[in-house]
Amino acid sequence: MSEEELPLSARDIAVLDFASRAWAGTGARDRAIRERLGMSPTAYLQLLNALLDDPRALAHAPATVNRLRASRALRRSER
């Protein structure tokens, strides 16, 4: 079975679900990442960035993935 045929892991789904929420501030978001996902904010962002390029993530949460891809592209174009 290829990687694209495997389902997303529970952690991947939790990260995508978490990313779909809006946060009032970075501090609250970072604290929630540690408490709810059990990972550092840096590890969360690295995993989320990788998921944005994963077709399985797009199939699972198209609105979230497309919104975050657009934000990432905008940040990259501003460099």
C-alpha positions in Angstrom: 0.0 0.0 0.0 1.5 3.4 -1.0 1.6 6.3 1.4 -1.2 8.1 -0.5 -3.5 5.1 0.1 -2.9 5.0 3.9 -5.3 7.1 5.9 -4.0 10.1 7.8 -2.9 9.4 11.4 -5.0 10.5 14.3 -2.2 13.1 15.1 -2.4 14.4 11.5 -6.2 14.8 11.8 -5.9 16.5 15.2 -3.3 19.0 13.7 -5.6 19.8 10.8 -8.6 20.2 13.1 -6.6 22.4 15.4 -5.4 24.5 12.4 -9.0 25.2 11.3 -9.6 27.3 14.5 -8.9 31.0 14.9 -6.9 32.1 18.0 -7.0 35.5 19.7 -3.2 35.4 20.2 -0.1 33.4 19.7 0.3 32.8 23.4 -3.1 31.1 23.7 -2.5 29.1 20.6 0.9 27.9 21.7 -0.4 26.9 25.1 -3.2 25.0 23.5 -0.8 23.2 21.1 1.2 22.0 24.1 -1.9 21.0 26.1 -4.1 19.5 23.4 -1.6 18.1 20.9 1.3 17.3 23.3 3.9 18.9 21.0 5.9 22.1 20.8 4.6 24.9 18.6 7.7 24.4 16.4 6.9 20.7 15.9 3.3 21.6 15.2 4.2 24.1 12.5 6.6 21.7 10.9 4.0 19.0 10.7 1.3 21.3 9.6 3.5 22.6 6.8 4.2 19.1 5.6 0.5 18.3 5.7 -0.3 21.2 3.4 1.6 19.3 0.7 -0.2 16.0 1.4 -3.1 15.2 -0.9 -4.7 13.2 1.9 -4.8 16.3 4.1 -6.4 18.2 1.2 -9.1 15.5 0.9 -9.7 15.6 4.6 -9.9 19.3 5.2 -10.0 21.2 1.8 -11.0 24.6 3.2 -8.4 24.6 5.9 -5.6 23.3 3.6 -6.4 25.7 0.8 -6.6 28.7 3.2 -3.3 27.8 4.7 -1.7 27.2 1.4 -2.8 30.6 0.2 -1.4 32.2 3.4 1.9 30.3 3.0 2.2 31.4 -0.7 1.5 35.0 0.3 4.2 35.0 3.0 6.7 33.4 0.5 6.0 36.0 -2.1 6.6 38.9 0.4 10.2 37.7 1.0 
